[in-house]
Amino acid sequence: MMTKIKVQPLLVNYKTLEEFKRFKEYGNQELAMFEDLESNIVENDSESPFFGIYFGNALVARMSLYRVSKKYDYYFTPPQDYLELWKLEVLPDYRNQGYGKALVDFAKSFKLPIKTNPRINSHGFWERMDFHKAHYEVERDRGENPLIWLPSGVEERDISE
């Protein structure tokens, strides 16, 4: 019997941050959250930008999702708020079981354009999720190679015009 995959917001607490250490993409963002928690800048159980999926009591998949204001939008026409999806990761033993797709579908449910910077060797996954390369060339100067997803009715910006 297949159980329904449930995406949920992750809280900033010691348990969540301990679970994050199992993910390869563990880095500055998580360390900053840990330091904020230790110095009481954030309360235990405050909301984080992370969403995840549990299998039993174990966090097996996660992503970071930020809403970016349209004043910083270089990707879409007309400029609008969009979501930046980072750090999507499924632990190796849980890959190819729909967890990554469930996270992406959750992000798409906000009906905003989405931008992501995929990890090496993950382009096939993003293509299956209907993401494509952004036309915006200037981003390459920032060391990015963004992929984007557009809800219906939104066009990407083409700077060659």
DSSP file (Angstrom, degrees, kcal/mol; ACC not computed):
  #  RESIDUE AA STRUCTURE BP1 BP2  ACC     N-H-->O    O-->H-N    N-H-->O    O-->H-N    TCO  KAPPA ALPHA  PHI   PSI    X-CA   Y-CA   Z-CA
    1    1 A M              0   0    0      0, 0.0     2,-0.5     0, 0.0     0, 0.0   0.000 360.0 360.0 360.0 128.0    0.0    0.0    0.0
    2    2 A M        -     0   0    0      3,-0.0     2,-0.2     1,-0.0     3,-0.0  -0.730 360.0-144.1 -86.2 123.1    1.4    3.4   -1.0
    3    3 A T        -     0   0    0     -2,-0.5     2,-0.2     1,-0.1    -1,-0.0  -0.593  27.4 -99.9 -85.0 150.9    1.2    6.0    1.7
    4    4 A K        -     0   0    0     -2,-0.2     2,-0.5     1,-0.1    -1,-0.1  -0.487  33.4-126.2 -71.3 134.7    0.5    9.6    0.7
    5    5 A I        -     0   0    0     -2,-0.2     2,-0.5    93,-0.1    -1,-0.1  -0.713  26.4-161.4 -83.4 126.2    3.6   11.8    0.6
    6    6 A K        -     0   0    0     -2,-0.5    48,-0.5    48,-0.3     2,-0.4  -0.942   6.8-154.0-117.0 120.7    3.0   14.9    2.8
    7    7 A V  E     +A   53   0A   0     -2,-0.5    46,-0.2    46,-0.1    55,-0.0  -0.757  23.0 177.8 -87.7 134.4    5.2   18.0    2.4
    8    8 A Q  E     -A   52   0A   0     44,-2.6    44,-2.8    -2,-0.4     2,-0.1  -0.976  34.6 -99.6-138.2 153.5    5.4   20.0    5.6
    9    9 A P  E     -A   51   0A   0      0, 0.0     2,-0.4     0, 0.0    42,-0.3  -0.442  40.1-132.4 -66.2 142.8    7.1   23.2    6.8
   10   10 A L  E     -     0   0A   0     40,-2.8    38,-1.5    38,-0.2    40,-0.3  -0.799  14.8-135.2 -99.6 140.8   10.2   22.4    8.9
   11   11 A L  E     -A   47   0A   0     -2,-0.4     2,-1.1    36,-0.2    36,-0.2  -0.633  18.7-115.1 -92.7 150.2   10.8   24.2   12.2
   12   12 A V  E     +A   46   0A   0     34,-3.7    33,-2.2    -2,-0.3    34,-0.9  -0.756  67.8 122.6 -82.4 103.3   14.1   25.6   13.3
   13   13 A N  S  > S-     0   0    0     -2,-1.1     4,-2.5    31,-0.2     5,-0.2  -0.948  76.5 -96.4-152.1 171.8   14.9   23.5   16.3
   14   14 A Y  H  > S+     0   0    0     -2,-0.3     4,-2.1     1,-0.2     5,-0.2   0.864 120.4  54.6 -63.1 -35.9   17.7   21.2   17.4
   15   15 A K  H  > S+     0   0    0      2,-0.2     4,-2.1     1,-0.2    -1,-0.2   0.949 111.4  43.7 -63.1 -49.4   16.0   18.1   16.1
   16   16 A T  H  > S+     0   0    0      1,-0.2     4,-2.0     2,-0.2    -2,-0.2   0.931 114.5  49.3 -61.5 -46.3   15.5   19.5   12.5
   17   17 A L  H  X S+     0   0    0     -4,-2.5     4,-0.7     1,-0.2    -1,-0.2   0.848 109.2  52.5 -65.8 -32.8   19.0   20.9   12.4
   18   18 A E  H >< S+     0   0    0     -4,-2.1     3,-0.9    -5,-0.2    -1,-0.2   0.912 109.3  50.3 -65.6 -41.7   20.5   17.6   13.6
   19   19 A E  H >< S+     0   0    0     -4,-2.1     3,-1.8     1,-0.2    -2,-0.2   0.843 100.0  64.9 -64.9 -33.4   18.5   15.8   10.7
   20   20 A F  H >< S+     0   0    0     -4,-2.0     3,-2.2     1,-0.3    -1,-0.2   0.778  85.0  74.1 -60.7 -26.3   19.9   18.3    8.2
   21   21 A K  T << S+     0   0    0     -3,-0.9    -1,-0.3    -4,-0.7    -2,-0.2   0.691  85.8  64.7 -63.8 -16.4   23.4   17.0    8.8
   22   22 A R  T <  S+     0   0    0     -3,-1.8     2,-0.3    -4,-0.2    -1,-0.3   0.613  88.0  87.3 -79.4 -11.8   22.5   13.9    6.8
   23   23 A F  S X  S-     0   0    0     -3,-2.2     3,-1.1    -4,-0.2    68,-0.0  -0.705  73.9-140.5 -95.0 140.4   22.0   16.0    3.7
   24   24 A K  T 3  S+     0   0    0     -2,-0.3    -1,-0.1     1,-0.3    65,-0.0   0.861  99.7  64.1 -61.8 -37.2   25.0   16.7    1.3
   25   25 A E  T 3  S+     0   0    0     62,-0.1     2,-0.4     2,-0.0    -1,-0.3   0.147  71.4 134.7 -79.4  23.5   23.8   20.3    0.7
   26   26 A Y    <   +     0   0    0     -3,-1.1     2,-0.2    -5,-0.1    -5,-0.0  -0.584  32.1 114.9 -72.8 127.3   24.3   21.1    4.4
   27   27 A G     >  -     0   0    0     -2,-0.4     4,-2.4     0, 0.0     3,-0.4  -0.671  70.0 -22.4-162.2-145.3   26.1   24.5    4.6
   28   28 A N  H  > S+     0   0    0      1,-0.2     4,-2.8     2,-0.2     5,-0.2   0.838 122.5  56.9 -57.0 -39.9   26.1   28.1    5.6
   29   29 A Q  H  > S+     0   0    0      1,-0.2     4,-1.8     2,-0.2    -1,-0.2   0.931 112.2  41.1 -61.0 -45.7   22.3   28.4    5.7
   30   30 A E  H  > S+     0   0    0     -3,-0.4     4,-2.5     2,-0.2    -1,-0.2   0.897 114.2  52.2 -69.1 -40.6   21.9   25.6    8.2
   31   31 A L  H  X S+     0   0    0     -4,-2.4     4,-2.7     1,-0.2    -2,-0.2   0.899 109.0  50.8 -63.2 -39.5   24.9   26.7   10.3
   32   32 A A  H  X S+     0   0    0     -4,-2.8     4,-2.6     2,-0.2    -1,-0.2   0.903 110.2  49.7 -63.6 -41.0   23.4   30.2   10.5
   33   33 A M  H  X S+     0   0    0     -4,-1.8     4,-2.2    -5,-0.2    -2,-0.2   0.912 111.3  49.6 -62.9 -41.5   20.1   28.8   11.6
   34   34 A F  H  X S+     0   0    0     -4,-2.5     4,-2.6     2,-0.2    -2,-0.2   0.920 112.0  47.3 -63.5 -44.7   21.9   26.7   14.3
   35   35 A E  H  X S+     0   0    0     -4,-2.7     4,-2.4     2,-0.2     6,-0.2   0.903 110.8  51.8 -64.4 -40.9   23.9   29.7   15.5
   36   36 A D  H  <>S+     0   0    0     -4,-2.6     5,-2.5     1,-0.2     6,-1.1   0.903 111.4  48.1 -60.8 -40.3   20.7   31.8   15.7
   37   37 A L  H ><5S+     0   0    0     -4,-2.2     3,-1.3     3,-0.2    -2,-0.2   0.928 111.7  48.9 -65.8 -45.1   19.0   29.1   17.7
   38   38 A E  H 3<5S+     0   0    0     -4,-2.6    -2,-0.2     1,-0.3    -1,-0.2   0.849 114.8  44.3 -65.0 -33.7   22.0   28.8   20.1
   39   39 A S  T 3<5S-     0   0    0     -4,-2.4    -1,-0.3    -5,-0.2    -2,-0.2   0.253 113.3-118.8 -96.0  14.3   22.1   32.5   20.6
   40   40 A N  T < 5S+     0   0    0     -3,-1.3    -3,-0.2     2,-0.1    -4,-0.1   0.721  74.9 131.4  59.4  25.2   18.3   32.7   21.0
   41   41 A I  S   <S+     0   0    0     -5,-2.5     2,-0.4    -6,-0.2    -4,-0.2   0.877  78.6  33.1 -71.2 -37.5   17.9   35.0   18.0
   42   42 A V  S    S-     0   0    0     -6,-1.1     2,-0.2    -9,-0.2    -2,-0.1  -0.895  94.1-117.2-113.1 150.0   15.2   32.7   16.9
   43   43 A E    >   -     0   0    0     -2,-0.4     3,-1.7     1,-0.1   -31,-0.2  -0.527  39.3 -93.2 -79.7 151.2   12.9   30.8   19.2
   44   44 A N  T 3  S+     0   0    0      1,-0.3   -31,-0.2    -2,-0.2    -1,-0.1  -0.435 116.0  23.1 -57.7 136.3   13.0   27.0   19.2
   45   45 A D  T 3  S+     0   0    0    -33,-2.2    -1,-0.3     1,-0.2   -32,-0.2   0.675  87.3 145.1  73.9  20.1   10.3   25.9   16.8
   46   46 A S  E <   -A   12   0A   0     -3,-1.7   -34,-3.7   -34,-0.9    -1,-0.2  -0.495  58.6 -88.8 -79.4 163.4   10.2   29.1   14.8
   47   47 A E  E     -A   11   0A   0    -36,-0.2   -36,-0.2    -2,-0.1    -1,-0.1  -0.426  41.2-163.2 -76.0 145.6    9.6   28.7   11.0
   48   48 A S  E     -     0   0A   0    -38,-1.5   -38,-0.2     2,-0.3    -1,-0.0  -0.694  34.7-109.6-115.0 171.7   12.4   28.1    8.6
   49   49 A P  E    S+     0   0A   0      0, 0.0    16,-2.7     0, 0.0     2,-0.3   0.425  89.2 103.0 -79.9   3.9   12.5   28.5    4.8
   50   50 A F  E     - B   0  64A   0    -40,-0.3   -40,-2.8    14,-0.2     2,-0.3  -0.629  49.3-172.3 -93.6 145.8   12.7   24.7    4.6
   51   51 A F  E     +AB   9  63A   0     12,-2.7    12,-2.2    -2,-0.3     2,-0.3  -0.953  17.0 172.3-126.2 149.7   10.0   22.2    3.7
   52   52 A G  E     -AB   8  62A   0    -44,-2.8   -44,-2.6    -2,-0.3     2,-0.4  -0.924  30.2-123.9-152.4 175.8   10.4   18.5    4.0
   53   53 A I  E     -AB   7  61A   0      8,-2.3     7,-2.6    -2,-0.3     8,-1.3  -0.995  22.2-152.0-128.7 130.3    9.0   15.0    3.9
   54   54 A Y  E     - B   0  59A   0    -48,-0.5     2,-0.5    -2,-0.4   -48,-0.3  -0.804   7.3-160.0-100.9 143.7    9.2   12.5    6.7
   55   55 A F  E >  S- B   0  58A   0      3,-2.9     3,-1.9    -2,-0.4     2,-0.4  -0.968  79.1 -42.2-116.6 108.9    9.3    8.7    6.3
   56   56 A G  T 3  S-     0   0    0     -2,-0.5    -2,-0.1     1,-0.2     0, 0.0  -0.594 125.6 -28.2  63.7-126.2    8.3    7.5    9.7
   57   57 A N  T 3  S+     0   0    0     -2,-0.4     2,-0.4    -3,-0.1    -1,-0.2   0.359 119.7  97.8 -99.3   4.7   10.2    9.8   12.1
   58   58 A A  E <  S-B   55   0A   0     -3,-1.9    -3,-2.9     2,-0.0     2,-0.6  -0.803  72.6-130.9-102.4 132.8   13.1   10.4    9.6
   59   59 A L  E     +B   54   0A   0     -2,-0.4    -5,-0.2    -5,-0.2     3,-0.1  -0.693  34.9 167.4 -74.2 118.0   13.4   13.5    7.4
   60   60 A V  E     +     0   0A   0     -7,-2.6    31,-2.9    -2,-0.6     2,-0.3   0.589  58.4  23.6-112.8 -14.9   14.1   11.9    4.0
   61   61 A A  E     +BC  53  90A   0     -8,-1.3    -8,-2.3    29,-0.2     2,-0.3  -0.994  63.4 165.0-151.7 147.0   13.7   14.9    1.6
   62   62 A R  E     -BC  52  89A   0     27,-2.4    27,-2.7    -2,-0.3     2,-0.3  -0.986  11.2-174.8-156.3 164.8   13.8   18.6    1.9
   63   63 A M  E     -B   51   0A   0    -12,-2.2   -12,-2.7    -2,-0.3     2,-0.4  -0.970  24.1-126.1-154.5 161.6   14.0   21.9    0.0
   64   64 A S  E     -BC  50  86A   0     22,-3.1    22,-2.8    -2,-0.3     2,-0.4  -0.939  26.0-169.6-110.6 135.5   14.4   25.6    0.8
   65   65 A L  E     + C   0  85A   0    -16,-2.7     2,-0.4    -2,-0.4    20,-0.2  -0.980   5.9 179.4-134.3 120.7   11.8   27.9   -0.7
   66   66 A Y  E     - C   0  84A   0     18,-2.3    18,-3.0    -2,-0.4     2,-0.5  -0.939  24.7-134.9-120.1 141.7   12.0   31.7   -0.7
   67   67 A R  E     - C   0  83A   0     -2,-0.4     2,-0.4    16,-0.2    16,-0.2  -0.860  24.0-157.5 -91.9 126.8    9.6   34.3   -2.2
   68   68 A V  E     - C   0  82A   0     14,-3.6    14,-1.9    -2,-0.5     5,-0.0  -0.888  19.0-115.5-108.2 134.4   11.5   36.9   -4.1
   69   69 A S    >   -     0   0    0     -2,-0.4     3,-2.2    12,-0.2    11,-0.1  -0.325  20.9-119.7 -68.7 147.7    9.9   40.4   -4.7
   70   70 A K  G >  S+     0   0    0      1,-0.3     3,-1.7     2,-0.2    10,-0.1   0.728 108.9  72.9 -61.3 -20.8    9.1   41.4   -8.2
   71   71 A K  G 3  S+     0   0    0      1,-0.3    -1,-0.3     8,-0.1    -2,-0.0   0.709 101.9  44.2 -68.4 -14.9   11.5   44.4   -7.9
   72   72 A Y  G <  S+     0   0    0     -3,-2.2     2,-0.7     8,-0.1    -1,-0.3   0.204  86.8 123.8-106.2  13.5   14.4   41.8   -8.0
   73   73 A D    <   +     0   0    0     -3,-1.7     8,-0.0     1,-0.2    -3,-0.0  -0.665  19.2 156.6 -85.6 114.8   12.8   39.9  -10.9
   74   74 A Y        +     0   0    0     -2,-0.7    -1,-0.2     5,-0.0    65,-0.1   0.281  69.8  58.2-108.2   6.0   15.1   39.6  -14.0
   75   75 A Y  S    S+     0   0    0      5,-0.2    82,-3.3     1,-0.1     2,-0.3   0.764  92.0  54.6-111.1 -30.7   13.4   36.5  -15.4
   76   76 A F  E    S-G  156   0B   0     80,-0.3    80,-0.3     4,-0.2     4,-0.1  -0.817  72.3-108.2-124.0 151.8    9.7   37.0  -16.0
   77   77 A T  E    S+G  155   0B   0     78,-3.4    78,-1.6    -2,-0.3    -3,-0.0  -0.984 106.7  25.4-121.4 126.6    7.4   39.3  -18.0
   78   78 A P  S    S-     0   0    0      0, 0.0    -1,-0.1     0, 0.0    77,-0.1   0.693 110.3-108.9 -69.6 161.1    5.8   41.2  -16.5
   79   79 A P        +     0   0    0      0, 0.0     2,-0.3     0, 0.0    -9,-0.1  -0.293  56.1 157.5 -55.2 139.2    8.1   41.4  -13.5
   80   80 A Q        -     0   0    0    -10,-0.1    -4,-0.2   -11,-0.1    -5,-0.2  -0.972  47.3 -73.3-156.3 167.4    6.5   39.6  -10.6
   81   81 A D        +     0   0    0     -2,-0.3     2,-0.3   -14,-0.0   -12,-0.2  -0.394  55.4 177.7 -61.2 144.5    7.1   37.9   -7.3
   82   82 A Y  E     -C   68   0A   0    -14,-1.9   -14,-3.6    30,-0.1     2,-0.4  -0.935  28.0-109.2-144.1 169.1    8.6   34.4   -7.8
   83   83 A L  E     -Cd  67 114A   0     30,-2.9    32,-2.7    -2,-0.3     2,-0.6  -0.843  17.4-151.3-103.0 137.8    9.8   31.5   -5.8
   84   84 A E  E     -Cd  66 115A   0    -18,-3.0   -18,-2.3    -2,-0.4     2,-0.6  -0.947  13.8-158.8-106.4 119.2   13.5   30.6   -5.5
   85   85 A L  E     +Cd  65 116A   0     30,-2.7    32,-0.6    -2,-0.6     2,-0.3  -0.882  19.7 168.1-104.2 121.5   13.9   26.9   -4.9
   86   86 A W  E     +C   64   0A   0    -22,-2.8   -22,-3.1    -2,-0.6     3,-0.1  -0.836  49.2  17.9-126.2 162.2   17.2   25.8   -3.3
   87   87 A K  E     +     0   0A   0     -2,-0.3     2,-0.5   -24,-0.2    -1,-0.1   0.738  64.0 174.8  53.8  33.6   18.7   22.7   -1.7
   88   88 A L  E     +     0   0A   0    -25,-0.1     2,-0.3    -3,-0.1   -25,-0.2  -0.615  15.8 160.4 -70.0 123.1   16.2   20.2   -3.0
   89   89 A E  E     -C   62   0A   0    -27,-2.7   -27,-2.4    -2,-0.5     2,-0.4  -0.987  31.0-164.6-151.8 136.5   17.6   16.9   -1.8
   90   90 A V  E     -C   61   0A   0     -2,-0.3   -29,-0.2   -29,-0.2     5,-0.1  -0.980  37.2-109.8-117.7 131.3   16.3   13.4   -1.3
   91   91 A L    >   -     0   0    0    -31,-2.9     3,-2.5    -2,-0.4     4,-0.3  -0.310  35.0-109.8 -60.4 145.0   18.5   11.0    0.8
   92   92 A P  G >  S+     0   0    0      0, 0.0     3,-1.3     0, 0.0    -1,-0.1   0.810 114.8  54.6 -49.8 -42.1   20.0    8.3   -1.4
   93   93 A D  G 3  S+     0   0    0      1,-0.2    -2,-0.1     3,-0.0   -33,-0.0   0.625 111.2  46.9 -69.3 -10.4   17.9    5.4   -0.1
   94   94 A Y  G X  S+     0   0    0     -3,-2.5     3,-0.6   -34,-0.2     5,-0.4   0.285  83.1 121.5-115.3   8.6   14.6    7.3   -0.8
   95   95 A R  T <   +     0   0    0     -3,-1.3    -4,-0.0    -4,-0.3   -34,-0.0  -0.305  67.7  27.2 -72.5 159.1   15.3    8.5   -4.4
   96   96 A N  T 3  S+     0   0    0      1,-0.1    -1,-0.2    -2,-0.0    -3,-0.0   0.789  92.5 102.2  60.8  31.6   13.0    7.5   -7.3
   97   97 A Q  S <  S-     0   0    0     -3,-0.6    -2,-0.1     0, 0.0    -1,-0.1   0.228 101.6 -95.1-124.5  10.6   10.0    7.2   -5.0
   98   98 A G  S  > S+     0   0    0      3,-0.0     4,-2.1     4,-0.0     5,-0.1   0.457  91.1 117.4  95.3   0.0    8.3   10.5   -5.8
   99   99 A Y  H  > S+     0   0    0     -5,-0.4     4,-1.9     2,-0.2     5,-0.1   0.930  78.1  46.0 -69.9 -44.4    9.7   12.5   -2.9
  100  100 A G  H  > S+     0   0    0      1,-0.2     4,-2.3     2,-0.2    -1,-0.2   0.923 114.0  49.5 -62.4 -43.9   11.5   15.1   -5.1
  101  101 A K  H  > S+     0   0    0      1,-0.2     4,-3.1     2,-0.2     5,-0.2   0.898 108.0  54.4 -61.6 -40.8    8.4   15.4   -7.4
  102  102 A A  H  X S+     0   0    0     -4,-2.1     4,-1.9     1,-0.2    -1,-0.2   0.895 109.0  48.3 -61.6 -39.8    6.2   15.9   -4.3
  103  103 A L  H  X S+     0   0    0     -4,-1.9     4,-2.1     2,-0.2    -2,-0.2   0.931 113.7  46.2 -65.6 -44.8    8.4   18.8   -3.2
  104  104 A V  H  X S+     0   0    0     -4,-2.3     4,-2.6     1,-0.2    -2,-0.2   0.915 111.5  51.5 -65.1 -42.4    8.4   20.4   -6.6
  105  105 A D  H  X S+     0   0    0     -4,-3.1     4,-1.4     1,-0.2    -1,-0.2   0.882 107.9  53.4 -61.2 -37.5    4.6   20.0   -6.9
  106  106 A F  H  < S+     0   0    0     -4,-1.9     3,-0.4    -5,-0.2     4,-0.4   0.936 109.7  47.4 -60.7 -47.0    4.2   21.6   -3.5
  107  107 A A  H >< S+     0   0    0     -4,-2.1     3,-1.3     1,-0.2     5,-0.4   0.904 110.5  52.6 -61.2 -41.7    6.3   24.6   -4.8
  108  108 A K  H >< S+     0   0    0     -4,-2.6     3,-2.3     1,-0.3    -1,-0.2   0.773  92.3  75.2 -65.0 -25.5    4.2   24.8   -8.0
  109  109 A S  T 3< S+     0   0    0     -4,-1.4    -1,-0.3    -3,-0.4    -2,-0.2   0.686  82.4  67.7 -64.2 -16.9    1.0   24.9   -5.9
  110  110 A F  T <  S-     0   0    0     -3,-1.3    -1,-0.3    -4,-0.4    -2,-0.2   0.582 101.5-135.5 -77.0  -9.2    1.7   28.5   -5.0
  111  111 A K    <   +     0   0    0     -3,-2.3    -2,-0.1     1,-0.2    -3,-0.1   0.800  62.4 123.8  59.1  32.7    1.1   29.3   -8.7
  112  112 A L  S    S-     0   0    0     -5,-0.4    -1,-0.2    -4,-0.1   -30,-0.1  -0.868  72.6 -93.2-114.4 153.6    4.1   31.6   -8.9
  113  113 A P        -     0   0    0      0, 0.0   -30,-2.9     0, 0.0     2,-0.4  -0.322  43.9-146.2 -58.5 151.1    7.0   31.3  -11.4
  114  114 A I  E     -dE  83 149A   0     35,-2.3    35,-2.4   -32,-0.2     2,-0.4  -0.977  13.7-167.7-126.6 137.7    9.9   29.3   -9.9
  115  115 A K  E     +dE  84 148A   0    -32,-2.7   -30,-2.7    -2,-0.4     2,-0.3  -0.971  12.7 171.4-120.4 138.4   13.6   29.7  -10.4
  116  116 A T  E     -dE  85 147A   0     31,-2.7    31,-3.0    -2,-0.4   -30,-0.1  -0.982  31.3-140.8-141.1 155.5   16.2   27.1   -9.3
  117  117 A N        -     0   0    0    -32,-0.6    -2,-0.0    -2,-0.3    31,-0.0  -0.902  35.5-144.6-112.9  98.1   19.9   26.5   -9.8
  118  118 A P        -     0   0    0      0, 0.0    27,-0.1     0, 0.0     2,-0.1  -0.220   9.8-115.6 -70.1 151.7   20.2   22.8  -10.3
  119  119 A R    >   -     0   0    0      1,-0.2     3,-1.7     3,-0.1     4,-0.2  -0.392  49.7 -76.9 -74.0 160.8   23.1   20.7   -9.0
  120  120 A I  T 3  S+     0   0    0      1,-0.3    -1,-0.2     2,-0.1     0, 0.0  -0.299 118.7  17.4 -57.6 141.6   25.3   18.9  -11.6
  121  121 A N  T 3  S+     0   0    0     -3,-0.1    -1,-0.3     1,-0.1     4,-0.2   0.581 100.4  96.5  70.8  12.6   23.7   15.8  -13.1
  122  122 A S    <>  +     0   0    0     -3,-1.7     4,-1.8     1,-0.1     3,-0.4   0.386  47.3 100.5-109.6   4.5   20.1   16.8  -12.0
  123  123 A H  H  > S+     0   0    0      1,-0.2     4,-2.6     2,-0.2     5,-0.2   0.857  77.4  58.3 -59.5 -36.2   19.0   18.4  -15.2
  124  124 A G  H  > S+     0   0    0      1,-0.2     4,-2.0     2,-0.2    -1,-0.2   0.911 106.0  49.2 -59.9 -42.6   17.0   15.3  -16.3
  125  125 A F  H  > S+     0   0    0     -3,-0.4     4,-1.2     1,-0.2    -1,-0.2   0.945 112.0  47.7 -59.7 -49.3   14.9   15.5  -13.1
  126  126 A W  H  <>S+     0   0    0     -4,-1.8     5,-2.5     1,-0.2    -2,-0.2   0.864 109.0  53.8 -65.2 -35.7   14.2   19.2  -13.6
  127  127 A E  H ><5S+     0   0    0     -4,-2.6     3,-1.8     1,-0.2    -1,-0.2   0.908 106.2  52.6 -63.5 -40.9   13.2   18.6  -17.3
  128  128 A R  H 3<5S+     0   0    0     -4,-2.0    -1,-0.2     1,-0.3    -2,-0.2   0.779 105.7  55.4 -63.6 -25.1   10.7   16.0  -16.2
  129  129 A M  T 3<5S-     0   0    0     -4,-1.2    -1,-0.3    -3,-0.2    -2,-0.2   0.284 124.0-106.9 -89.3  10.0    9.3   18.6  -13.8
  130  130 A D  T < 5S+     0   0    0     -3,-1.8    20,-0.4     1,-0.3     2,-0.3   0.745  72.6 141.8  70.1  27.1    8.8   21.0  -16.8
  131  131 A F      < -     0   0    0     -5,-2.5     2,-0.3    -8,-0.1    -1,-0.3  -0.703  26.0-177.2 -91.3 151.6   11.6   23.4  -16.0
  132  132 A H  E     -F  148   0A   0     16,-2.3    16,-3.2    -2,-0.3     2,-0.0  -0.947  35.5 -75.4-143.3 166.4   13.8   24.8  -18.7
  133  133 A K  E     -F  147   0A   0     -2,-0.3    14,-0.2    14,-0.2     2,-0.2  -0.329  49.1-117.3 -62.6 139.1   16.8   27.1  -19.1
  134  134 A A        -     0   0    0     12,-2.0    -1,-0.1     1,-0.1    24,-0.1  -0.521  10.9-141.0 -73.4 144.7   16.2   30.8  -18.5
  135  135 A H  S    S+     0   0    0     22,-0.3     2,-0.6   -60,-0.2    24,-0.1   0.659  70.8 110.5 -77.6 -15.9   16.9   33.0  -21.5
  136  136 A Y    >   -     0   0    0      1,-0.2     3,-0.5   -61,-0.1     4,-0.2  -0.471  47.4-174.0 -71.1 109.1   18.4   35.6  -19.3
  137  137 A E  G >  S+     0   0    0     -2,-0.6     3,-1.9     1,-0.2     4,-0.4   0.801  70.0  72.5 -76.6 -31.9   22.1   35.6  -20.2
  138  138 A V  G >  S+     0   0    0      1,-0.3     3,-1.8     2,-0.2     4,-0.5   0.788  82.8  73.4 -59.7 -27.6   23.4   38.1  -17.6
  139  139 A E  G X >S+     0   0    0     -3,-0.5     3,-1.8     1,-0.3     5,-1.6   0.808  82.3  69.3 -56.7 -29.7   22.9   35.5  -14.8
  140  140 A R  G X 5S+     0   0    0     -3,-1.9     3,-1.9     1,-0.3    -1,-0.3   0.834  89.0  63.8 -60.7 -29.5   25.9   33.6  -16.1
  141  141 A D  G < 5S+     0   0    0     -3,-1.8    -1,-0.3    -4,-0.4    -2,-0.2   0.771 100.0  53.6 -62.6 -24.4   28.1   36.4  -14.9
  142  142 A R  G < 5S-     0   0    0     -3,-1.8    -1,-0.3    -4,-0.5    -2,-0.2   0.290 122.9-107.1 -93.6   9.6   26.9   35.5  -11.4
  143  143 A G  T < 5S+     0   0    0     -3,-1.9     2,-0.3     1,-0.3    -3,-0.2   0.726  79.5 128.7  74.5  20.9   28.0   31.9  -11.8
  144  144 A E      < -     0   0    0     -5,-1.6    -1,-0.3     2,-0.0    -2,-0.1  -0.758  43.2-171.4-107.6 155.4   24.4   30.7  -12.1
  145  145 A N        -     0   0    0     -2,-0.3    -8,-0.1    -3,-0.1    -5,-0.0  -0.558  30.9-163.1-136.8  70.0   22.8   28.6  -14.8
  146  146 A P        -     0   0    0      0, 0.0   -12,-2.0     0, 0.0     2,-0.4  -0.155  14.7-157.5 -69.6 148.3   19.2   28.9  -13.7
  147  147 A L  E     -EF 116 133A   0    -31,-3.0   -31,-2.7   -14,-0.2     2,-0.3  -0.920  17.1-161.5-112.7 147.1   16.2   26.8  -14.7
  148  148 A I  E     -EF 115 132A   0    -16,-3.2   -16,-2.3    -2,-0.4     2,-0.4  -0.923  15.4-156.1-131.7 156.2   12.7   28.2  -14.5
  149  149 A W  E     -E  114   0A   0    -35,-2.4   -35,-2.3    -2,-0.3   -18,-0.1  -0.994  15.1-156.3-127.2 136.9    9.1   26.9  -14.4
  150  150 A L        -     0   0    0     -2,-0.4     3,-0.1   -20,-0.4     2,-0.1  -0.950  10.7-138.7-118.5 127.5    6.3   29.1  -15.5
  151  151 A P    >   -     0   0    0      0, 0.0     3,-1.4     0, 0.0   -43,-0.0  -0.427  53.6 -75.2 -69.6 160.9    2.6   28.8  -14.4
  152  152 A S  T 3  S+     0   0    0      1,-0.2     3,-0.1    -2,-0.1     0, 0.0  -0.271 119.9  32.0 -60.6 143.5    0.3   29.4  -17.4
  153  153 A G  T 3  S+     0   0    0      1,-0.3     2,-0.4    -3,-0.1    -1,-0.2   0.409  95.1 105.5  91.6  -1.3   -0.1   33.0  -18.5
  154  154 A V    <   -     0   0    0     -3,-1.4     2,-0.3   -42,-0.0    -1,-0.3  -0.925  51.2-161.2-113.7 137.1    3.5   34.0  -17.5
  155  155 A E  E     -G   77   0B   0    -78,-1.6   -78,-3.4    -2,-0.4     2,-0.2  -0.847  19.4-120.0-112.2 151.7    6.2   34.6  -20.1
  156  156 A E  E     -G   76   0B   0     -2,-0.3   -80,-0.3   -80,-0.3     2,-0.3  -0.604  35.2-103.6 -86.6 155.9    9.9   34.6  -19.5
  157  157 A R        -     0   0    0    -82,-3.3     2,-0.6    -2,-0.2   -22,-0.3  -0.556  27.3-159.9 -78.6 137.2   11.9   37.8  -20.3
  158  158 A D    >   -     0   0    0     -2,-0.3     3,-1.1     1,-0.1   -22,-0.1  -0.953   5.0-170.5-118.8 110.4   13.9   37.8  -23.4
  159  159 A I  T 3  S+     0   0    0     -2,-0.6    -1,-0.1     1,-0.2   -23,-0.0   0.496  73.7  81.6 -82.9  -0.9   16.6   40.4  -23.3
  160  160 A S  T 3         0   0    0      1,-0.2    -1,-0.2   -25,-0.0   -24,-0.0   0.611 360.0 360.0 -77.5  -8.2   17.6   40.0  -26.9
  161  161 A E    <         0   0    0     -3,-1.1    -1,-0.2     0, 0.0    -2,-0.1   0.501 360.0 360.0 -70.5 360.0   14.6   42.3  -27.9
